[in-house]
Amino acid sequence: MSTIEKITLKVKKLSEEKQEKVLEYVEVLEAYQKDVSDWNDFSLESAINGLDDGELPEYSEKDLKEKWS
């Protein structure tokens, strides 16, 4: 039996009031998932912001704080 089938069977046995609470909880989970997804998109966009114009900073050995041999 799949997870959705198990959830459906259990929710059907609950009162209308409890079913509404389950629905509210599912909606909270959806909102959280969307917030995380939006934050991940923003973070990625911020990380690559400015890289798409092809202008990368130029570094030389003088910029190194520690040199490994």
MODELLER restraints for C-alpha pairs under 7 A, 6 or more apart:
rsr = mdl.restraints
at = mdl.atoms
rsr.add(forms.Gaussian(group=physical.xy_distance, feature=features.Distance(at['CA:11:A'], at['CA:19:A']), mean=6.20, stdev=0.5))
